[in-house]
Amino acid sequence: MNALAATSRNFRNAARILGLDSKLERSLLIPFREIKVECTIPKDDGSLVSYVGFRVQHDNARGPMKGGIRYHPEVDPDEVNALAQLMTWKTAVADIPYGGAKGGIGCSPKELSNSELERLTRVFTQKIHDLIGIHTDIPAPDMGTNAQTMAWILDEYSKFHGHSPAVVTGKPIDLGGSLGREAATGRGVVYATEALLAEHGQAIRDLTFVIQGFGNVGSWAARLIHERGGKVIAVSDITGAVKNADGIDIHKLSAHKDKTGSLKDFDGGDSMEPSELLAHECDVLIPCALGGVLKRENAADVKAKFIIEAANHPTDPEADEILSKRGVTILPDIYANSGGVTVSYFEWVQNIQGFMWEEDKVNNELRRYMIRAFHNIKGMCQTHNCNLRMGAFTLGVNRVARATTLRGWEA
């Protein structure tokens, strides 16, 4: 099942549990606006090349729309649509005043030079600048994009609208980015994990962890778990996988990856097949890579007691059912990886106020938001007698539905 179908199914289940009016339900599913643009740029060799860019703005009932821009060859309208919708529910679960959006360009960033990426980003911004804005739609980095990409969007947008640091988040610190933003998603995953484990009378220091993906989110989550005394016993990314039953020294692994660009040939553990990682014996499994990795075919092999969804949509609905029946507790992506958008919100607030926060304040506020959201989700689970995924979805959908109704959606 693709991401759009799975997200829509979760939404419909939540709407049924909440007893939403069928017209309101249909209205909440339909995106506010879908944008598709052609971005033609000269390559460094002088040839012209065209890429298709998308921006889906899903809902603005609770505030400006918010969501990442990804550069990836598999960016397609369905996926962007699903991720935009997911952002609507995610911002509502985190209780930050945003709606959802998502965008992307179908390209392979590794095959483009830095100057080609800059030209592509600027052309894309020129095409959508009048449809994004500080109080309209605020992009952020996603897969294949980073703080530099946001700096180019900020610069290009400011040519049309005057200096506007709050138009994007995830910017470089020197251009108004927030301290703590780089680690925010991984740190949020760890705060979410702590909240879940506390509910079960357990702590990070007593458990073993397996982490799929060692990019920004995976490496920060691994580092923070390691610092809290948790034992990370296996890690993988697209370059390979490493295991060590006594626990991997994450600082050494990060240094090795920074130096070599790969997890291969790390001397602090044994290499393993990346395909075996999800079935590795552990207490907590954290998928931090692409979506759809846990599916019907491999769900029965998972040995973890807890799954923390740091990636977007890593668990197919079929796998979800299999894992739930086996008593595996899944902390859903809509909550678990919301640390990034929460600190994006803090960055936006700081830019609008023109007053920047210390990193400790950012981290403490993030912890407060993550713990509060977890207790709100648990409250919905108890009210509606449902699992954590439905608890999160009913919480998010209910907040958006209430805002939509209060604003007068039928007029």
VEXDREN-2710 file (C-alpha; in Angstrom, 1 decimal):
% VEXDREN-2710
k/r/px/py/pz
1/MET/0.0/0.0/0.0
2/ASN/1.5/3.4/-1.0
3/ALA/1.9/6.3/1.5
4/LEU/-1.2/8.2/0.3
5/ALA/-3.5/5.2/0.6
6/ALA/-2.1/4.3/4.0
7/THR/-2.4/7.9/5.3
8/SER/-5.9/8.2/4.0
9/ARG/-6.9/4.9/5.6
10/ASN/-5.5/6.0/9.0
11/PHE/-7.4/9.3/8.6
12/ARG/-10.7/7.5/7.7
13/ASN/-10.3/5.2/10.7
14/ALA/-9.8/8.2/13.0
15/ALA/-12.8/10.0/11.4
16/ARG/-15.0/6.9/12.1
17/ILE/-13.8/6.7/15.7
18/LEU/-14.5/10.4/16.2
19/GLY/-17.9/10.2/14.4
20/LEU/-17.1/13.0/12.0
21/ASP/-19.7/14.3/9.6
22/SER/-19.1/12.7/6.2
23/LYS/-19.0/16.1/4.4
24/LEU/-16.5/17.5/6.9
25/GLU/-14.5/14.3/6.5
26/ARG/-14.3/14.6/2.7
27/SER/-13.4/18.3/3.0
28/LEU/-10.5/17.6/5.4
29/LEU/-9.0/15.1/2.9
30/ILE/-8.9/17.4/-0.1
31/PRO/-5.8/19.5/-0.4
32/PHE/-6.2/23.3/-0.3
33/ARG/-3.9/23.7/-3.3
34/GLU/-1.6/21.6/-5.5
35/ILE/1.2/23.2/-7.4
36/LYS/3.2/21.6/-10.2
37/VAL/5.9/23.6/-12.0
38/GLU/8.5/23.0/-14.6
39/CYS/12.0/24.1/-13.6
40/THR/14.4/24.4/-16.6
41/ILE/18.0/25.2/-15.8
42/PRO/21.3/25.4/-17.8
43/LYS/23.7/22.6/-16.6
44/ASP/27.4/23.4/-16.1
45/ASP/28.1/22.0/-19.6
46/GLY/25.7/24.4/-21.2
47/SER/22.9/21.9/-22.0
48/LEU/19.4/22.6/-20.8
49/VAL/17.6/20.2/-18.5
50/SER/14.0/20.3/-17.0
51/TYR/12.8/19.0/-13.7
52/VAL/9.3/18.9/-12.3
53/GLY/8.7/20.6/-9.0
54/PHE/5.6/20.0/-6.7
55/ARG/4.2/21.8/-3.7
56/VAL/1.0/20.5/-2.1
57/GLN/-0.6/22.8/0.5
58/HIS/-3.0/20.6/2.4
59/ASP/-4.8/22.6/5.1
60/ASN/-4.6/26.0/6.8
61/ALA/-7.4/25.8/9.3
62/ARG/-5.0/26.0/12.3
63/GLY/-2.4/28.4/10.8
64/PRO/0.1/28.7/7.9
65/MET/1.0/25.5/6.1
66/LYS/4.4/23.9/6.9
67/GLY/6.4/21.1/5.4
68/GLY/9.7/20.1/3.9
69/ILE/11.0/20.2/0.3
70/ARG/12.7/17.0/-0.8
71/TYR/15.0/16.5/-3.8
72/HIS/14.7/12.8/-4.8
73/PRO/14.3/10.9/-8.0
74/GLU/11.1/9.3/-6.7
75/VAL/9.2/12.5/-5.8
76/ASP/5.7/11.9/-7.2
77/PRO/2.4/13.8/-6.6
78/ASP/0.9/10.9/-4.6
79/GLU/3.8/10.8/-2.2
80/VAL/3.9/14.6/-1.8
81/ASN/0.2/14.6/-1.2
82/ALA/0.4/11.9/1.5
83/LEU/3.2/13.7/3.2
84/ALA/1.4/17.1/3.1
85/GLN/-1.7/15.5/4.7
86/LEU/0.5/13.8/7.3
87/MET/2.0/17.2/8.2
88/THR/-1.5/18.6/8.9
89/TRP/-2.1/15.8/11.4
90/LYS/1.4/16.0/12.8
91/THR/1.4/19.7/13.5
92/ALA/-2.0/19.2/15.2
93/VAL/-0.7/16.4/17.4
94/ALA/2.3/18.5/18.4
95/ASP/-0.2/21.4/19.0
96/ILE/1.7/23.9/17.0
97/PRO/-0.3/26.5/15.0
98/TYR/0.3/25.2/11.5
99/GLY/-1.3/23.1/8.8
100/GLY/0.4/20.7/6.5
101/ALA/2.3/21.1/3.2
102/LYS/5.0/19.2/1.4
103/GLY/7.1/19.8/-1.8
104/GLY/9.8/18.3/-3.9
105/ILE/11.7/18.2/-7.1
106/GLY/12.1/14.9/-9.0
107/CYS/15.9/15.0/-9.3
108/SER/19.0/13.1/-8.0
109/PRO/20.9/15.8/-6.0
110/LYS/24.1/13.6/-6.0
111/GLU/24.3/13.9/-9.8
112/LEU/24.0/17.7/-9.7
113/SER/26.9/20.1/-9.0
114/ASN/26.5/22.7/-6.2
115/SER/25.9/25.5/-8.8
116/GLU/23.3/23.4/-10.6
117/LEU/21.5/22.7/-7.3
118/GLU/21.5/26.5/-6.6
119/ARG/20.1/27.3/-10.0
120/LEU/17.4/24.7/-9.7
121/THR/16.4/25.9/-6.2
122/ARG/16.3/29.5/-7.3
123/VAL/14.1/28.7/-10.4
124/PHE/11.8/26.6/-8.2
125/THR/11.5/29.5/-5.7
126/GLN/10.8/32.0/-8.6
127/LYS/7.9/29.7/-9.7
128/ILE/6.3/29.4/-6.2
129/HIS/7.3/32.6/-4.4
130/ASP/3.8/34.2/-4.5
131/LEU/2.3/31.0/-3.1
132/ILE/4.6/30.6/0.0
133/GLY/5.2/33.2/2.7
134/ILE/5.7/33.8/6.4
135/HIS/1.9/33.6/7.1
136/THR/1.0/31.3/4.2
137/ASP/3.4/28.4/3.7
138/ILE/6.8/27.9/5.3
139/PRO/9.2/25.3/3.6
140/ALA/11.9/23.4/5.5
141/PRO/14.6/20.9/4.5
142/ASP/13.8/17.3/3.8
143/MET/15.5/14.4/2.1
144/GLY/18.2/15.6/-0.3
145/THR/17.9/19.3/0.9
146/ASN/19.7/21.1/3.7
147/ALA/20.3/24.4/5.4
148/GLN/22.1/25.7/2.3
149/THR/19.0/24.9/0.1
150/MET/16.9/27.0/2.6
151/ALA/19.4/29.9/2.4
152/TRP/19.0/30.0/-1.4
153/ILE/15.2/30.0/-1.1
154/LEU/15.4/32.7/1.5
155/ASP/17.6/34.9/-0.7
156/GLU/15.5/34.4/-3.8
157/TYR/12.2/35.0/-2.0
158/SER/13.6/38.1/-0.3
159/LYS/14.4/39.6/-3.8
160/PHE/10.6/39.7/-4.4
161/HIS/9.3/40.4/-0.8
162/GLY/12.1/42.1/1.1
163/HIS/14.2/40.4/3.8
164/SER/12.1/37.6/5.2
165/PRO/14.0/35.2/7.4
166/ALA/10.8/33.5/8.7
167/VAL/9.8/32.3/5.2
168/VAL/11.8/29.1/5.7
169/THR/13.1/27.1/8.7
170/GLY/16.1/24.9/9.0
171/LYS/18.3/27.8/7.8
172/PRO/22.0/28.3/8.7
173/ILE/22.4/29.9/12.1
174/ASP/24.0/32.9/10.5
175/LEU/20.8/33.7/8.6
176/GLY/18.4/33.3/11.5
177/GLY/18.4/29.6/12.0
178/SER/17.7/28.2/15.5
179/LEU/20.2/26.6/17.7
180/GLY/19.2/23.0/18.3
181/ARG/17.4/22.6/14.9
182/GLU/19.9/20.2/13.4
183/ALA/19.5/17.7/16.1
184/ALA/15.8/18.4/16.7
185/THR/14.2/15.4/14.9
186/GLY/16.6/12.9/16.5
187/ARG/16.3/14.6/19.9
188/GLY/12.5/14.5/19.6
189/VAL/12.7/10.8/18.8
190/VAL/14.7/10.2/22.0
191/TYR/12.3/12.4/24.1
192/ALA/9.3/10.4/22.6
193/THR/11.1/7.1/23.4
194/GLU/11.7/8.2/27.0
195/ALA/8.0/9.1/27.4
196/LEU/6.9/5.7/26.0
197/LEU/9.4/3.7/28.0
198/ALA/8.5/5.6/31.3
199/GLU/4.9/4.5/30.7
200/HIS/6.2/0.9/30.7
201/GLY/8.4/1.4/33.7
202/GLN/11.6/1.2/31.7
203/ALA/14.5/3.5/30.8
204/ILE/16.8/3.9/27.8
205/ARG/19.9/2.9/29.9
206/ASP/18.5/-0.6/30.4
207/LEU/17.7/-1.5/26.8
208/THR/19.2/-2.5/23.5
209/PHE/18.5/-0.5/20.3
210/VAL/18.8/-1.2/16.6
211/ILE/18.7/1.9/14.2
212/GLN/18.0/1.7/10.5
213/GLY/19.4/4.9/8.8
214/PHE/22.4/6.9/9.9
215/GLY/21.7/10.2/8.3
216/ASN/20.7/13.3/10.3
217/VAL/17.9/11.7/12.3
218/GLY/19.5/8.3/12.9
219/SER/22.9/9.6/13.8
220/TRP/21.5/12.1/16.4
221/ALA/19.1/9.5/17.9
222/ALA/22.0/7.0/18.1
223/ARG/24.3/9.6/19.7
224/LEU/21.7/10.7/22.3
225/ILE/20.7/7.1/23.2
226/HIS/24.4/6.2/23.6
227/GLU/24.9/9.3/25.8
228/ARG/22.0/8.2/28.0
229/GLY/23.6/4.7/28.5
230/GLY/21.4/2.9/26.0
231/LYS/23.2/0.1/24.1
232/VAL/23.0/0.6/20.3
233/ILE/23.8/-2.9/19.0
234/ALA/23.3/-2.5/15.3
235/VAL/23.1/0.4/12.8
236/SER/22.7/0.5/9.0
237/ASP/22.5/3.0/6.1
238/ILE/22.7/2.7/2.3
239/THR/26.5/2.1/2.6
240/GLY/26.3/-1.0/4.9
241/ALA/25.5/-2.2/8.4
242/VAL/27.4/-2.7/11.6
243/LYS/26.6/-4.8/14.7
244/ASN/28.2/-5.2/18.1
245/ALA/26.4/-7.1/20.9
246/ASP/28.3/-5.2/23.5
247/GLY/27.1/-1.8/22.0
248/ILE/28.6/0.3/19.3
249/ASP/30.6/3.4/20.2
250/ILE/28.5/5.9/18.3
251/HIS/31.0/8.8/18.5
252/LYS/33.6/6.5/16.9
253/LEU/31.1/5.3/14.3
254/SER/30.1/8.9/13.4
255/ALA/33.8/9.9/13.1
256/HIS/34.4/6.9/10.8
257/LYS/31.5/7.8/8.6
258/ASP/32.5/11.5/8.5
259/LYS/36.0/10.4/7.4
260/THR/35.1/7.6/4.9
261/GLY/31.6/8.5/3.9
262/SER/30.5/4.9/4.7
263/LEU/29.8/2.5/7.6
264/LYS/31.9/-0.2/5.9
265/ASP/35.2/-1.3/7.5
266/PHE/34.4/0.1/10.9
267/ASP/36.7/-1.6/13.4
268/GLY/34.3/-1.2/16.4
269/GLY/31.9/-3.9/15.2
270/ASP/31.2/-6.7/12.7
271/SER/29.7/-6.0/9.4
272/MET/26.2/-7.5/8.7
273/GLU/23.7/-7.6/5.8
274/PRO/21.6/-4.4/5.9
275/SER/18.6/-6.6/5.0
276/GLU/18.9/-8.5/8.3
277/LEU/18.9/-5.4/10.4
278/LEU/15.1/-5.1/10.9
279/ALA/15.0/-8.7/12.2
280/HIS/17.9/-8.3/14.6
281/GLU/17.4/-9.2/18.2
282/CYS/16.8/-6.0/20.3
283/ASP/14.4/-4.3/22.7
284/VAL/13.8/-1.2/20.6
285/LEU/13.8/-0.8/16.7
286/ILE/14.1/2.7/15.3
287/PRO/13.6/2.9/11.5
288/CYS/15.0/6.3/10.4
289/ALA/15.3/5.8/6.7
290/LEU/12.7/5.6/3.9
291/GLY/9.1/4.6/4.2
292/GLY/7.5/1.2/3.7
293/VAL/10.4/-0.9/5.2
294/LEU/8.2/-2.9/7.5
295/LYS/5.8/-4.9/5.4
296/ARG/3.7/-8.1/5.4
297/GLU/6.7/-10.1/4.2
298/ASN/9.1/-9.2/7.1
299/ALA/6.8/-8.1/10.0
300/ALA/6.7/-11.6/11.5
301/ASP/10.6/-11.6/11.7
302/VAL/10.8/-8.4/13.9
303/LYS/12.0/-9.3/17.4
304/ALA/11.8/-5.8/19.0
305/LYS/9.3/-5.1/21.7
306/PHE/9.0/-1.4/20.7
307/ILE/9.2/0.2/17.3
308/ILE/9.8/4.0/17.2
309/GLU/8.9/5.4/13.8
310/ALA/11.5/8.0/13.2
311/ALA/11.0/7.7/9.4
312/ASN/7.8/8.8/7.6
313/HIS/5.4/5.9/7.1
314/PRO/8.0/3.0/7.7
315/THR/5.2/0.5/8.6
316/ASP/2.6/-0.7/6.1
317/PRO/-0.9/-1.2/7.5
318/GLU/-0.6/-5.0/6.9
319/ALA/2.6/-5.0/9.0
320/ASP/1.0/-2.8/11.5
321/GLU/-1.7/-5.4/12.1
322/ILE/0.7/-8.3/12.3
323/LEU/3.0/-6.5/14.8
324/SER/0.1/-5.3/16.9
325/LYS/-1.2/-8.9/17.2
326/ARG/2.2/-10.0/18.3
327/GLY/2.1/-7.4/21.1
328/VAL/4.8/-5.0/19.6
329/THR/4.2/-1.4/20.7
330/ILE/4.5/1.0/17.8
331/LEU/5.1/4.7/18.5
332/PRO/3.7/6.3/15.3
333/ASP/5.7/8.6/12.9
334/ILE/3.0/11.3/13.2
335/TYR/4.2/11.9/16.8
336/ALA/7.7/10.2/17.1
337/ASN/9.4/12.4/14.4
338/SER/7.6/15.7/15.1
339/GLY/10.7/17.1/16.9
340/GLY/11.9/18.7/13.7
341/VAL/8.7/20.6/12.9
342/THR/8.4/21.6/16.6
343/VAL/11.8/23.3/16.6
344/SER/11.0/24.7/13.1
345/TYR/8.1/26.4/14.8
346/PHE/10.5/27.7/17.5
347/GLU/12.7/29.1/14.7
348/TRP/9.8/30.8/13.0
349/VAL/8.7/32.3/16.4
350/GLN/12.3/33.6/17.0
351/ASN/12.5/35.1/13.5
352/ILE/9.1/36.9/13.8
353/GLN/10.1/38.2/17.3
354/GLY/13.7/39.1/16.1
355/PHE/14.8/37.5/19.4
356/MET/16.9/34.3/19.4
357/TRP/16.9/31.7/22.1
358/GLU/19.7/29.8/23.9
359/GLU/20.1/26.1/22.9
360/ASP/19.1/24.9/26.3
361/LYS/15.8/26.8/26.0
362/VAL/15.1/25.2/22.6
363/ASN/15.8/21.7/24.0
364/ASN/13.8/22.2/27.2
365/GLU/10.8/23.6/25.2
366/LEU/11.1/20.6/22.8
367/ARG/11.0/18.1/25.7
368/ARG/8.0/19.9/27.2
369/TYR/6.1/19.7/23.9
370/MET/7.0/16.1/23.2
371/ILE/6.0/14.9/26.7
372/ARG/2.7/16.9/26.6
373/ALA/1.8/15.5/23.2
374/PHE/2.5/11.9/24.4
375/HIS/0.1/12.4/27.4
376/ASN/-2.5/13.9/25.1
377/ILE/-2.2/10.8/22.8
378/LYS/-2.5/8.4/25.7
379/GLY/-5.6/10.3/26.8
380/MET/-7.2/9.7/23.3
381/CYS/-6.1/6.0/23.5
382/GLN/-8.0/5.7/26.8
383/THR/-11.1/7.6/25.6
384/HIS/-11.4/5.7/22.4
385/ASN/-9.9/2.4/23.5
386/CYS/-7.4/2.4/20.6
387/ASN/-3.7/1.9/19.9
388/LEU/-1.1/4.7/19.8
389/ARG/-1.4/5.3/16.1
390/MET/-5.1/5.8/16.3
391/GLY/-4.7/7.8/19.5
392/ALA/-2.4/10.2/17.6
393/PHE/-4.5/10.3/14.5
394/THR/-7.8/10.9/16.5
395/LEU/-5.9/13.7/18.4
396/GLY/-4.7/15.4/15.3
397/VAL/-7.8/15.0/13.2
398/ASN/-10.0/16.2/16.0
399/ARG/-8.0/19.4/16.5
400/VAL/-8.1/20.2/12.8
401/ALA/-11.8/19.3/12.5
402/ARG/-12.6/21.6/15.5
403/ALA/-10.6/24.5/14.0
404/THR/-12.3/24.0/10.6
405/THR/-15.8/23.9/12.2
406/LEU/-15.1/27.0/14.3
407/ARG/-13.9/28.9/11.3
408/GLY/-17.2/28.1/9.4
409/TRP/-16.2/25.7/6.7
410/GLU/-19.7/25.4/5.1
411/ALA/-20.2/29.1/4.4
END
